[in-house]
Amino acid sequence: MKEITVKVLDNDLEKAMRILKKKIQNDGLFKRLKLKKSYEKPSEYRRRKEREAVRRQRIAAARKRFRR
C-alpha cells in the first residue's frame, strides 16, 4: 500500500475530497475493494485476469502507434 495524501488549501474541503477520490480511483483501491466484497470463482478470476492483460496490451499498442 502506498500513502495517499491531499492538502486542503483555503479550507476548501470539497475540492480536497474530489482530488482524494480521483487519486484513490487512479490507484485502483475502489476496484480492489469491489472485488474483495464477494467470492470470485477461480475460473472467473482467470478470465478476468486474461481480459485485463488483453486490455493492457491494446492500450500499450495504441500508445505506441500514437507516438510515431
CHARMM-style PDB file with segment names, atoms N, HN, CA, C and O in Angstrom:
ATOM      1  N   MET     1       0.835  -1.182   0.000  1.00  0.00      PROA
ATOM      2  CA  MET     1       0.000   0.000   0.000  1.00  0.00      PROA
ATOM      3  C   MET     1       0.877   1.240   0.000  1.00  0.00      PROA
ATOM      4  O   MET     1       1.842   1.337   0.757  1.00  0.00      PROA
ATOM      5  N   LYS     2       0.528   2.176  -0.853  1.00  0.00      PROA
ATOM      6  HN  LYS     2      -0.257   2.097  -1.468  1.00  0.00      PROA
ATOM      7  CA  LYS     2       1.256   3.431  -0.826  1.00  0.00      PROA
ATOM      8  C   LYS     2       0.396   4.499  -0.169  1.00  0.00      PROA
ATOM      9  O   LYS     2      -0.833   4.430  -0.175  1.00  0.00      PROA
ATOM     10  N   GLU     3       1.060   5.463   0.381  1.00  0.00      PROA
ATOM     11  HN  GLU     3       2.058   5.519   0.386  1.00  0.00      PROA
ATOM     12  CA  GLU     3       0.382   6.514   1.120  1.00  0.00      PROA
ATOM     13  C   GLU     3      -0.196   7.548   0.157  1.00  0.00      PROA
ATOM     14  O   GLU     3       0.485   8.003  -0.763  1.00  0.00      PROA
ATOM     15  N   ILE     4      -1.447   7.911   0.375  1.00  0.00      PROA
ATOM     16  HN  ILE     4      -2.000   7.542   1.122  1.00  0.00      PROA
ATOM     17  CA  ILE     4      -2.107   8.927  -0.449  1.00  0.00      PROA
ATOM     18  C   ILE     4      -2.373  10.134   0.444  1.00  0.00      PROA
ATOM     19  O   ILE     4      -3.035  10.023   1.476  1.00  0.00      PROA
ATOM     20  N   THR     5      -1.848  11.284   0.036  1.00  0.00      PROA
ATOM     21  HN  THR     5      -1.309  11.374  -0.801  1.00  0.00      PROA
ATOM     22  CA  THR     5      -2.061  12.495   0.819  1.00  0.00      PROA
ATOM     23  C   THR     5      -2.648  13.588  -0.062  1.00  0.00      PROA
ATOM     24  O   THR     5      -2.348  13.680  -1.252  1.00  0.00      PROA
ATOM     25  N   VAL     6      -3.482  14.407   0.544  1.00  0.00      PROA
ATOM     26  HN  VAL     6      -3.726  14.333   1.511  1.00  0.00      PROA
ATOM     27  CA  VAL     6      -4.103  15.538  -0.148  1.00  0.00      PROA
ATOM     28  C   VAL     6      -4.029  16.738   0.785  1.00  0.00      PROA
ATOM     29  O   VAL     6      -4.395  16.647   1.957  1.00  0.00      PROA
ATOM     30  N   LYS     7      -3.560  17.852   0.266  1.00  0.00      PROA
ATOM     31  HN  LYS     7      -3.263  17.926  -0.686  1.00  0.00      PROA
ATOM     32  CA  LYS     7      -3.500  19.064   1.066  1.00  0.00      PROA
ATOM     33  C   LYS     7      -4.777  19.866   0.879  1.00  0.00      PROA
ATOM     34  O   LYS     7      -5.265  20.027  -0.239  1.00  0.00      PROA
ATOM     35  N   VAL     8      -5.313  20.369   1.987  1.00  0.00      PROA
ATOM     36  HN  VAL     8      -4.916  20.239   2.896  1.00  0.00      PROA
ATOM     37  CA  VAL     8      -6.508  21.203   1.947  1.00  0.00      PROA
ATOM     38  C   VAL     8      -6.060  22.662   1.958  1.00  0.00      PROA
ATOM     39  O   VAL     8      -5.439  23.119   2.918  1.00  0.00      PROA
ATOM     40  N   LEU     9      -6.374  23.384   0.899  1.00  0.00      PROA
ATOM     41  HN  LEU     9      -6.878  23.013   0.119  1.00  0.00      PROA
ATOM     42  CA  LEU     9      -5.993  24.783   0.778  1.00  0.00      PROA
ATOM     43  C   LEU     9      -7.209  25.678   0.979  1.00  0.00      PROA
ATOM     44  O   LEU     9      -8.276  25.398   0.433  1.00  0.00      PROA
ATOM     45  N   ASP    10      -7.066  26.732   1.741  1.00  0.00      PROA
ATOM     46  HN  ASP    10      -6.199  26.960   2.184  1.00  0.00      PROA
ATOM     47  CA  ASP    10      -8.127  27.710   1.980  1.00  0.00      PROA
ATOM     48  C   ASP    10      -9.411  27.074   2.509  1.00  0.00      PROA
ATOM     49  O   ASP    10     -10.506  27.527   2.173  1.00  0.00      PROA
ATOM     50  N   ASN    11      -9.294  26.043   3.322  1.00  0.00      PROA
ATOM     51  HN  ASN    11      -8.405  25.675   3.595  1.00  0.00      PROA
ATOM     52  CA  ASN    11     -10.453  25.333   3.895  1.00  0.00      PROA
ATOM     53  C   ASN    11     -11.440  24.844   2.836  1.00  0.00      PROA
ATOM     54  O   ASN    11     -12.636  24.733   3.104  1.00  0.00      PROA
ATOM     55  N   ASP    12     -10.942  24.553   1.640  1.00  0.00      PROA
ATOM     56  HN  ASP    12      -9.970  24.643   1.422  1.00  0.00      PROA
ATOM     57  CA  ASP    12     -11.795  24.053   0.554  1.00  0.00      PROA
ATOM     58  C   ASP    12     -11.822  22.524   0.621  1.00  0.00      PROA
ATOM     59  O   ASP    12     -11.136  21.839  -0.137  1.00  0.00      PROA
ATOM     60  N   LEU    13     -12.630  22.014   1.545  1.00  0.00      PROA
ATOM     61  HN  LEU    13     -13.187  22.571   2.161  1.00  0.00      PROA
ATOM     62  CA  LEU    13     -12.698  20.583   1.800  1.00  0.00      PROA
ATOM     63  C   LEU    13     -13.306  19.817   0.628  1.00  0.00      PROA
ATOM     64  O   LEU    13     -12.882  18.698   0.339  1.00  0.00      PROA
ATOM     65  N   GLU    14     -14.281  20.395  -0.040  1.00  0.00      PROA
ATOM     66  HN  GLU    14     -14.626  21.303   0.196  1.00  0.00      PROA
ATOM     67  CA  GLU    14     -14.943  19.699  -1.145  1.00  0.00      PROA
ATOM     68  C   GLU    14     -13.974  19.447  -2.297  1.00  0.00      PROA
ATOM     69  O   GLU    14     -13.996  18.379  -2.909  1.00  0.00      PROA
ATOM     70  N   LYS    15     -13.127  20.427  -2.592  1.00  0.00      PROA
ATOM     71  HN  LYS    15     -13.110  21.294  -2.095  1.00  0.00      PROA
ATOM     72  CA  LYS    15     -12.135  20.247  -3.653  1.00  0.00      PROA
ATOM     73  C   LYS    15     -11.126  19.175  -3.252  1.00  0.00      PROA
ATOM     74  O   LYS    15     -10.722  18.356  -4.078  1.00  0.00      PROA
ATOM     75  N   ALA    16     -10.722  19.182  -1.985  1.00  0.00      PROA
ATOM     76  HN  ALA    16     -11.050  19.847  -1.315  1.00  0.00      PROA
ATOM     77  CA  ALA    16      -9.782  18.177  -1.496  1.00  0.00      PROA
ATOM     78  C   ALA    16     -10.396  16.780  -1.573  1.00  0.00      PROA
ATOM     79  O   ALA    16      -9.705  15.820  -1.912  1.00  0.00      PROA
ATOM     80  N   MET    17     -11.675  16.662  -1.264  1.00  0.00      PROA
ATOM     81  HN  MET    17     -12.237  17.442  -0.988  1.00  0.00      PROA
ATOM     82  CA  MET    17     -12.349  15.361  -1.357  1.00  0.00      PROA
ATOM     83  C   MET    17     -12.402  14.865  -2.797  1.00  0.00      PROA
ATOM     84  O   MET    17     -12.216  13.675  -3.051  1.00  0.00      PROA
ATOM     85  N   ARG    18     -12.657  15.777  -3.749  1.00  0.00      PROA
ATOM     86  HN  ARG    18     -12.809  16.744  -3.543  1.00  0.00      PROA
ATOM     87  CA  ARG    18     -12.669  15.391  -5.164  1.00  0.00      PROA
ATOM     88  C   ARG    18     -11.290  14.892  -5.588  1.00  0.00      PROA
ATOM     89  O   ARG    18     -11.172  13.889  -6.292  1.00  0.00      PROA
ATOM     90  N   ILE    19     -10.256  15.597  -5.157  1.00  0.00      PROA
ATOM     91  HN  ILE    19     -10.352  16.412  -4.586  1.00  0.00      PROA
ATOM     92  CA  ILE    19      -8.891  15.202  -5.505  1.00  0.00      PROA
ATOM     93  C   ILE    19      -8.563  13.842  -4.893  1.00  0.00      PROA
ATOM     94  O   ILE    19      -7.966  12.989  -5.551  1.00  0.00      PROA
ATOM     95  N   LEU    20      -8.955  13.639  -3.624  1.00  0.00      PROA
ATOM     96  HN  LEU    20      -9.439  14.331  -3.089  1.00  0.00      PROA
ATOM     97  CA  LEU    20      -8.709  12.361  -2.957  1.00  0.00      PROA
ATOM     98  C   LEU    20      -9.422  11.222  -3.679  1.00  0.00      PROA
ATOM     99  O   LEU    20      -8.838  10.161  -3.898  1.00  0.00      PROA
ATOM    100  N   LYS    21     -10.666  11.437  -4.043  1.00  0.00      PROA
ATOM    101  HN  LYS    21     -11.141  12.300  -3.865  1.00  0.00      PROA
ATOM    102  CA  LYS    21     -11.422  10.405  -4.744  1.00  0.00      PROA
ATOM    103  C   LYS    21     -10.749  10.046  -6.064  1.00  0.00      PROA
ATOM    104  O   LYS    21     -10.663   8.871  -6.419  1.00  0.00      PROA
ATOM    105  N   LYS    22     -10.271  11.056  -6.790  1.00  0.00      PROA
ATOM    106  HN  LYS    22     -10.340  12.011  -6.501  1.00  0.00      PROA
ATOM    107  CA  LYS    22      -9.592  10.823  -8.061  1.00  0.00      PROA
ATOM    108  C   LYS    22      -8.307  10.023  -7.854  1.00  0.00      PROA
ATOM    109  O   LYS    22      -8.011   9.109  -8.624  1.00  0.00      PROA
ATOM    110  N   LYS    23      -7.539  10.369  -6.807  1.00  0.00      PROA
ATOM    111  HN  LYS    23      -7.779  11.112  -6.182  1.00  0.00      PROA
ATOM    112  CA  LYS    23      -6.298   9.651  -6.518  1.00  0.00      PROA
ATOM    113  C   LYS    23      -6.578   8.191  -6.148  1.00  0.00      PROA
ATOM    114  O   LYS    23      -5.867   7.287  -6.587  1.00  0.00      PROA
ATOM    115  N   ILE    24      -7.616   7.969  -5.341  1.00  0.00      PROA
ATOM    116  HN  ILE    24      -8.193   8.703  -4.985  1.00  0.00      PROA
ATOM    117  CA  ILE    24      -7.970   6.608  -4.948  1.00  0.00      PROA
ATOM    118  C   ILE    24      -8.417   5.808  -6.161  1.00  0.00      PROA
ATOM    119  O   ILE    24      -8.084   4.630  -6.292  1.00  0.00      PROA
ATOM    120  N   GLN    25      -9.165   6.443  -7.041  1.00  0.00      PROA
ATOM    121  HN  GLN    25      -9.436   7.400  -6.935  1.00  0.00      PROA
ATOM    122  CA  GLN    25      -9.637   5.765  -8.237  1.00  0.00      PROA
ATOM    123  C   GLN    25      -8.468   5.395  -9.141  1.00  0.00      PROA
ATOM    124  O   GLN    25      -8.423   4.286  -9.672  1.00  0.00      PROA
ATOM    125  N   ASN    26      -7.527   6.311  -9.320  1.00  0.00      PROA
ATOM    126  HN  ASN    26      -7.564   7.213  -8.888  1.00  0.00      PROA
ATOM    127  CA  ASN    26      -6.359   6.034 -10.153  1.00  0.00      PROA
ATOM    128  C   ASN    26      -5.481   4.956  -9.539  1.00  0.00      PROA
ATOM    129  O   ASN    26      -4.823   4.212 -10.265  1.00  0.00      PROA
ATOM    130  N   ASP    27      -5.459   4.860  -8.227  1.00  0.00      PROA
ATOM    131  HN  ASP    27      -5.994   5.465  -7.637  1.00  0.00      PROA
ATOM    132  CA  ASP    27      -4.673   3.850  -7.531  1.00  0.00      PROA
ATOM    133  C   ASP    27      -5.300   2.461  -7.681  1.00  0.00      PROA
ATOM    134  O   ASP    27      -4.600   1.454  -7.575  1.00  0.00      PROA
ATOM    135  N   GLY    28      -6.600   2.399  -7.926  1.00  0.00      PROA
ATOM    136  HN  GLY    28      -7.168   3.217  -8.013  1.00  0.00      PROA
ATOM    137  CA  GLY    28      -7.277   1.123  -8.095  1.00  0.00      PROA
ATOM    138  C   GLY    28      -7.850   0.567  -6.802  1.00  0.00      PROA
ATOM    139  O   GLY    28      -8.235  -0.601  -6.744  1.00  0.00      PROA
ATOM    140  N   LEU    29      -7.907   1.390  -5.769  1.00  0.00      PROA
ATOM    141  HN  LEU    29      -7.593   2.338  -5.816  1.00  0.00      PROA
ATOM    142  CA  LEU    29      -8.398   0.915  -4.468  1.00  0.00      PROA
ATOM    143  C   LEU    29      -9.875   0.543  -4.541  1.00  0.00      PROA
ATOM    144  O   LEU    29     -10.272  -0.491  -4.003  1.00  0.00      PROA
ATOM    145  N   PHE    30     -10.693   1.358  -5.192  1.00  0.00      PROA
ATOM    146  HN  PHE    30     -10.371   2.197  -5.629  1.00  0.00      PROA
ATOM    147  CA  PHE    30     -12.121   1.062  -5.308  1.00  0.00      PROA
ATOM    148  C   PHE    30     -12.345  -0.280  -5.999  1.00  0.00      PROA
ATOM    149  O   PHE    30     -13.199  -1.067  -5.590  1.00  0.00      PROA
ATOM    150  N   LYS    31     -11.571  -0.527  -7.044  1.00  0.00      PROA
ATOM    151  HN  LYS    31     -10.877   0.112  -7.376  1.00  0.00      PROA
ATOM    152  CA  LYS    31     -11.712  -1.776  -7.793  1.00  0.00      PROA
ATOM    153  C   LYS    31     -11.340  -2.977  -6.925  1.00  0.00      PROA
ATOM    154  O   LYS    31     -12.022  -4.001  -6.949  1.00  0.00      PROA
ATOM    155  N   ARG    32     -10.246  -2.845  -6.153  1.00  0.00      PROA
ATOM    156  HN  ARG    32      -9.692  -2.012  -6.133  1.00  0.00      PROA
ATOM    157  CA  ARG    32      -9.833  -3.950  -5.277  1.00  0.00      PROA
ATOM    158  C   ARG    32     -10.881  -4.219  -4.203  1.00  0.00      PROA
ATOM    159  O   ARG    32     -11.172  -5.374  -3.892  1.00  0.00      PROA
ATOM    160  N   LEU    33     -11.447  -3.159  -3.639  1.00  0.00      PROA
ATOM    161  HN  LEU    33     -11.211  -2.220  -3.891  1.00  0.00      PROA
ATOM    162  CA  LEU    33     -12.479  -3.340  -2.608  1.00  0.00      PROA
ATOM    163  C   LEU    33     -13.710  -4.034  -3.185  1.00  0.00      PROA
ATOM    164  O   LEU    33     -14.297  -4.906  -2.543  1.00  0.00      PROA
ATOM    165  N   LYS    34     -14.091  -3.650  -4.378  1.00  0.00      PROA
ATOM    166  HN  LYS    34     -13.615  -2.941  -4.899  1.00  0.00      PROA
ATOM    167  CA  LYS    34     -15.254  -4.248  -5.018  1.00  0.00      PROA
ATOM    168  C   LYS    34     -15.028  -5.740  -5.279  1.00  0.00      PROA
ATOM    169  O   LYS    34     -15.935  -6.553  -5.101  1.00  0.00      PROA
ATOM    170  N   LEU    35     -13.808  -6.090  -5.702  1.00  0.00      PROA
ATOM    171  HN  LEU    35     -13.071  -5.430  -5.847  1.00  0.00      PROA
ATOM    172  CA  LEU    35     -13.505  -7.493  -5.982  1.00  0.00      PROA
ATOM    173  C   LEU    35     -13.462  -8.327  -4.709  1.00  0.00      PROA
ATOM    174  O   LEU    35     -13.843  -9.497  -4.727  1.00  0.00      PROA
ATOM    175  N   LYS    36     -13.004  -7.745  -3.607  1.00  0.00      PROA
ATOM    176  HN  LYS    36     -12.694  -6.795  -3.593  1.00  0.00      PROA
ATOM    177  CA  LYS    36     -12.887  -8.488  -2.350  1.00  0.00      PROA
ATOM    178  C   LYS    36     -14.213  -8.612  -1.607  1.00  0.00      PROA
ATOM    179  O   LYS    36     -14.322  -9.365  -0.639  1.00  0.00      PROA
ATOM    180  N   LYS    37     -15.230  -7.863  -2.070  1.00  0.00      PROA
ATOM    181  HN  LYS    37     -15.141  -7.251  -2.856  1.00  0.00      PROA
ATOM    182  CA  LYS    37     -16.513  -7.869  -1.376  1.00  0.00      PROA
ATOM    183  C   LYS    37     -17.192  -9.232  -1.460  1.00  0.00      PROA
ATOM    184  O   LYS    37     -17.893  -9.634  -0.531  1.00  0.00      PROA
ATOM    185  N   SER    38     -16.990  -9.940  -2.558  1.00  0.00      PROA
ATOM    186  HN  SER    38     -16.420  -9.613  -3.313  1.00  0.00      PROA
ATOM    187  CA  SER    38     -17.631 -11.237  -2.704  1.00  0.00      PROA
ATOM    188  C   SER    38     -16.635 -12.249  -3.273  1.00  0.00      PROA
ATOM    189  O   SER    38     -15.589 -11.878  -3.806  1.00  0.00      PROA
ATOM    190  N   TYR    39     -16.975 -13.519  -3.150  1.00  0.00      PROA
ATOM    191  HN  TYR    39     -17.824 -13.820  -2.717  1.00  0.00      PROA
ATOM    192  CA  TYR    39     -16.115 -14.592  -3.616  1.00  0.00      PROA
ATOM    193  C   TYR    39     -16.082 -14.612  -5.132  1.00  0.00      PROA
ATOM    194  O   TYR    39     -17.105 -14.422  -5.789  1.00  0.00      PROA
ATOM    195  N   GLU    40     -14.901 -14.842  -5.681  1.00  0.00      PROA
ATOM    196  HN  GLU    40     -14.070 -14.997  -5.147  1.00  0.00      PROA
ATOM    197  CA  GLU    40     -14.745 -14.952  -7.127  1.00  0.00      PROA
ATOM    198  C   GLU    40     -14.213 -16.350  -7.435  1.00  0.00      PROA
ATOM    199  O   GLU    40     -13.166 -16.756  -6.933  1.00  0.00      PROA
ATOM    200  N   LYS    41     -14.949 -17.071  -8.264  1.00  0.00      PROA
ATOM    201  HN  LYS    41     -15.800 -16.741  -8.672  1.00  0.00      PROA
ATOM    202  CA  LYS    41     -14.539 -18.419  -8.612  1.00  0.00      PROA
ATOM    203  C   LYS    41     -13.195 -18.387  -9.343  1.00  0.00      PROA
ATOM    204  O   LYS    41     -12.889 -17.413 -10.030  1.00  0.00      PROA
ATOM    205  N   PRO    42     -12.400 -19.434  -9.201  1.00  0.00      PROA
ATOM    206  CA  PRO    42     -11.098 -19.456  -9.871  1.00  0.00      PROA
ATOM    207  C   PRO    42     -11.200 -19.278 -11.393  1.00  0.00      PROA
ATOM    208  O   PRO    42     -10.348 -18.627 -11.998  1.00  0.00      PROA
ATOM    209  N   SER    43     -12.230 -19.848 -12.003  1.00  0.00      PROA
ATOM    210  HN  SER    43     -12.922 -20.376 -11.511  1.00  0.00      PROA
ATOM    211  CA  SER    43     -12.384 -19.693 -13.452  1.00  0.00      PROA
ATOM    212  C   SER    43     -12.692 -18.232 -13.813  1.00  0.00      PROA
ATOM    213  O   SER    43     -12.194 -17.722 -14.817  1.00  0.00      PROA
ATOM    214  N   GLU    44     -13.509 -17.567 -12.997  1.00  0.00      PROA
ATOM    215  HN  GLU    44     -13.914 -17.981 -12.182  1.00  0.00      PROA
ATOM    216  CA  GLU    44     -13.812 -16.156 -13.234  1.00  0.00      PROA
ATOM    217  C   GLU    44     -12.572 -15.298 -13.019  1.00  0.00      PROA
ATOM    218  O   GLU    44     -12.347 -14.325 -13.738  1.00  0.00      PROA
ATOM    219  N   TYR    45     -11.768 -15.668 -12.019  1.00  0.00      PROA
ATOM    220  HN  TYR    45     -11.951 -16.458 -11.435  1.00  0.00      PROA
ATOM    221  CA  TYR    45     -10.533 -14.943 -11.732  1.00  0.00      PROA
ATOM    222  C   TYR    45      -9.588 -15.012 -12.942  1.00  0.00      PROA
ATOM    223  O   TYR    45      -9.043 -13.997 -13.374  1.00  0.00      PROA
ATOM    224  N   ARG    46      -9.405 -16.224 -13.478  1.00  0.00      PROA
ATOM    225  HN  ARG    46      -9.848 -17.049 -13.126  1.00  0.00      PROA
ATOM    226  CA  ARG    46      -8.520 -16.394 -14.639  1.00  0.00      PROA
ATOM    227  C   ARG    46      -9.041 -15.623 -15.842  1.00  0.00      PROA
ATOM    228  O   ARG    46      -8.265 -14.985 -16.553  1.00  0.00      PROA
ATOM    229  N   ARG    47     -10.350 -15.675 -16.075  1.00  0.00      PROA
ATOM    230  HN  ARG    47     -10.981 -16.193 -15.497  1.00  0.00      PROA
ATOM    231  CA  ARG    47     -10.953 -14.970 -17.209  1.00  0.00      PROA
ATOM    232  C   ARG    47     -10.783 -13.454 -17.058  1.00  0.00      PROA
ATOM    233  O   ARG    47     -10.485 -12.762 -18.032  1.00  0.00      PROA
ATOM    234  N   ARG    48     -10.970 -12.945 -15.849  1.00  0.00      PROA
ATOM    235  HN  ARG    48     -11.211 -13.507 -15.058  1.00  0.00      PROA
ATOM    236  CA  ARG    48     -10.822 -11.511 -15.611  1.00  0.00      PROA
ATOM    237  C   ARG    48      -9.375 -11.077 -15.807  1.00  0.00      PROA
ATOM    238  O   ARG    48      -9.110 -10.043 -16.420  1.00  0.00      PROA
ATOM    239  N   LYS    49      -8.434 -11.871 -15.282  1.00  0.00      PROA
ATOM    240  HN  LYS    49      -8.649 -12.711 -14.784  1.00  0.00      PROA
ATOM    241  CA  LYS    49      -7.026 -11.544 -15.437  1.00  0.00      PROA
ATOM    242  C   LYS    49      -6.627 -11.537 -16.917  1.00  0.00      PROA
ATOM    243  O   LYS    49      -5.856 -10.679 -17.346  1.00  0.00      PROA
ATOM    244  N   GLU    50      -7.141 -12.474 -17.683  1.00  0.00      PROA
ATOM    245  HN  GLU    50      -7.767 -13.171 -17.334  1.00  0.00      PROA
ATOM    246  CA  GLU    50      -6.840 -12.530 -19.117  1.00  0.00      PROA
ATOM    247  C   GLU    50      -7.407 -11.306 -19.837  1.00  0.00      PROA
ATOM    248  O   GLU    50      -6.737 -10.721 -20.688  1.00  0.00      PROA
ATOM    249  N   ARG    51      -8.642 -10.917 -19.497  1.00  0.00      PROA
ATOM    250  HN  ARG    51      -9.186 -11.392 -18.806  1.00  0.00      PROA
ATOM    251  CA  ARG    51      -9.246  -9.719 -20.112  1.00  0.00      PROA
ATOM    252  C   ARG    51      -8.437  -8.473 -19.781  1.00  0.00      PROA
ATOM    253  O   ARG    51      -8.219  -7.617 -20.639  1.00  0.00      PROA
ATOM    254  N   GLU    52      -7.989  -8.377 -18.519  1.00  0.00      PROA
ATOM    255  HN  GLU    52      -8.166  -9.072 -17.823  1.00  0.00      PROA
ATOM    256  CA  GLU    52      -7.192  -7.218 -18.119  1.00  0.00      PROA
ATOM    257  C   GLU    52      -5.866  -7.166 -18.881  1.00  0.00      PROA
ATOM    258  O   GLU    52      -5.414  -6.090 -19.274  1.00  0.00      PROA
ATOM    259  N   ALA    53      -5.248  -8.324 -19.088  1.00  0.00      PROA
ATOM    260  HN  ALA    53      -5.615  -9.198 -18.769  1.00  0.00      PROA
ATOM    261  CA  ALA    53      -3.979  -8.374 -19.819  1.00  0.00      PROA
ATOM    262  C   ALA    53      -4.174  -7.948 -21.271  1.00  0.00      PROA
ATOM    263  O   ALA    53      -3.361  -7.205 -21.822  1.00  0.00      PROA
ATOM    264  N   VAL    54      -5.256  -8.423 -21.888  1.00  0.00      PROA
ATOM    265  HN  VAL    54      -5.916  -9.027 -21.441  1.00  0.00      PROA
ATOM    266  CA  VAL    54      -5.547  -8.041 -23.275  1.00  0.00      PROA
ATOM    267  C   VAL    54      -5.790  -6.535 -23.360  1.00  0.00      PROA
ATOM    268  O   VAL    54      -5.330  -5.877 -24.293  1.00  0.00      PROA
ATOM    269  N   ARG    55      -6.507  -6.004 -22.392  1.00  0.00      PROA
ATOM    270  HN  ARG    55      -6.881  -6.540 -21.635  1.00  0.00      PROA
ATOM    271  CA  ARG    55      -6.788  -4.562 -22.374  1.00  0.00      PROA
ATOM    272  C   ARG    55      -5.493  -3.765 -22.242  1.00  0.00      PROA
ATOM    273  O   ARG    55      -5.299  -2.770 -22.940  1.00  0.00      PROA
ATOM    274  N   ARG    56      -4.601  -4.208 -21.338  1.00  0.00      PROA
ATOM    275  HN  ARG    56      -4.760  -5.016 -20.771  1.00  0.00      PROA
ATOM    276  CA  ARG    56      -3.314  -3.517 -21.174  1.00  0.00      PROA
ATOM    277  C   ARG    56      -2.505  -3.549 -22.459  1.00  0.00      PROA
ATOM    278  O   ARG    56      -1.887  -2.550 -22.828  1.00  0.00      PROA
ATOM    279  N   GLN    57      -2.502  -4.689 -23.147  1.00  0.00      PROA
ATOM    280  HN  GLN    57      -3.005  -5.500 -22.847  1.00  0.00      PROA
ATOM    281  CA  GLN    57      -1.766  -4.805 -24.411  1.00  0.00      PROA
ATOM    282  C   GLN    57      -2.353  -3.884 -25.474  1.00  0.00      PROA
ATOM    283  O   GLN    57      -1.615  -3.259 -26.235  1.00  0.00      PROA
ATOM    284  N   ARG    58      -3.681  -3.800 -25.527  1.00  0.00      PROA
ATOM    285  HN  ARG    58      -4.281  -4.307 -24.908  1.00  0.00      PROA
ATOM    286  CA  ARG    58      -4.335  -2.949 -26.514  1.00  0.00      PROA
ATOM    287  C   ARG    58      -3.998  -1.476 -26.266  1.00  0.00      PROA
ATOM    288  O   ARG    58      -3.737  -0.723 -27.203  1.00  0.00      PROA
ATOM    289  N   ILE    59      -4.008  -1.081 -24.997  1.00  0.00      PROA
ATOM    290  HN  ILE    59      -4.220  -1.693 -24.236  1.00  0.00      PROA
ATOM    291  CA  ILE    59      -3.676   0.302 -24.650  1.00  0.00      PROA
ATOM    292  C   ILE    59      -2.220   0.604 -24.986  1.00  0.00      PROA
ATOM    293  O   ILE    59      -1.914   1.670 -25.520  1.00  0.00      PROA
ATOM    294  N   ALA    60      -1.313  -0.340 -24.673  1.00  0.00      PROA
ATOM    295  HN  ALA    60      -1.561  -1.206 -24.239  1.00  0.00      PROA
ATOM    296  CA  ALA    60       0.112  -0.150 -24.960  1.00  0.00      PROA
ATOM    297  C   ALA    60       0.342  -0.034 -26.466  1.00  0.00      PROA
ATOM    298  O   ALA    60       1.151   0.783 -26.907  1.00  0.00      PROA
ATOM    299  N   ALA    61      -0.368  -0.849 -27.264  1.00  0.00      PROA
ATOM    300  HN  ALA    61      -1.025  -1.512 -26.906  1.00  0.00      PROA
ATOM    301  CA  ALA    61      -0.216  -0.789 -28.716  1.00  0.00      PROA
ATOM    302  C   ALA    61      -0.728   0.537 -29.261  1.00  0.00      PROA
ATOM    303  O   ALA    61      -0.133   1.109 -30.174  1.00  0.00      PROA
ATOM    304  N   ALA    62      -1.833   1.027 -28.700  1.00  0.00      PROA
ATOM    305  HN  ALA    62      -2.316   0.562 -27.959  1.00  0.00      PROA
ATOM    306  CA  ALA    62      -2.388   2.310 -29.147  1.00  0.00      PROA
ATOM    307  C   ALA    62      -1.426   3.446 -28.804  1.00  0.00      PROA
ATOM    308  O   ALA    62      -1.238   4.363 -29.603  1.00  0.00      PROA
ATOM    309  N   ARG    63      -0.827   3.389 -27.636  1.00  0.00      PROA
ATOM    310  HN  ARG    63      -0.981   2.644 -26.987  1.00  0.00      PROA
ATOM    311  CA  ARG    63       0.147   4.425 -27.260  1.00  0.00      PROA
ATOM    312  C   ARG    63       1.361   4.387 -28.167  1.00  0.00      PROA
ATOM    313  O   ARG    63       1.889   5.428 -28.558  1.00  0.00      PROA
ATOM    314  N   LYS    64       1.802   3.184 -28.500  1.00  0.00      PROA
ATOM    315  HN  LYS    64       1.374   2.338 -28.183  1.00  0.00      PROA
ATOM    316  CA  LYS    64       2.968   3.026 -29.365  1.00  0.00      PROA
ATOM    317  C   LYS    64       2.682   3.594 -30.754  1.00  0.00      PROA
ATOM    318  O   LYS    64       3.542   4.252 -31.339  1.00  0.00      PROA
ATOM    319  N   ARG    65       1.475   3.346 -31.289  1.00  0.00      PROA
ATOM    320  HN  ARG    65       0.777   2.812 -30.814  1.00  0.00      PROA
ATOM    321  CA  ARG    65       1.106   3.875 -32.607  1.00  0.00      PROA
ATOM    322  C   ARG    65       1.014   5.387 -32.568  1.00  0.00      PROA
ATOM    323  O   ARG    65       1.397   6.064 -33.523  1.00  0.00      PROA
ATOM    324  N   PHE    66       0.509   5.916 -31.470  1.00  0.00      PROA
ATOM    325  HN  PHE    66       0.198   5.366 -30.694  1.00  0.00      PROA
ATOM    326  CA  PHE    66       0.302   7.351 -31.343  1.00  0.00      PROA
ATOM    327  C   PHE    66       1.634   8.112 -31.295  1.00  0.00      PROA
ATOM    328  O   PHE    66       1.729   9.235 -31.789  1.00  0.00      PROA
ATOM    329  N   ARG    67       2.647   7.502 -30.705  1.00  0.00      PROA
ATOM    330  HN  ARG    67       2.570   6.589 -30.303  1.00  0.00      PROA
ATOM    331  CA  ARG    67       3.943   8.164 -30.546  1.00  0.00      PROA
ATOM    332  C   ARG    67       4.697   8.309 -31.862  1.00  0.00      PROA
ATOM    333  O   ARG    67       5.577   9.163 -31.969  1.00  0.00      PROA
ATOM    334  N   ARG    68       4.383   7.516 -32.839  1.00  0.00      PROA
ATOM    335  HN  ARG    68       3.669   6.822 -32.752  1.00  0.00      PROA
ATOM    336  CA  ARG    68       5.117   7.577 -34.126  1.00  0.00      PROA
ATOM    337  C   ARG    68       4.805   8.787 -34.884  1.00  0.00      PROA
ATOM    338  OT1 ARG    68       5.337   8.985 -35.977  1.00  0.00      PROA
TER     339      ARG     68
END
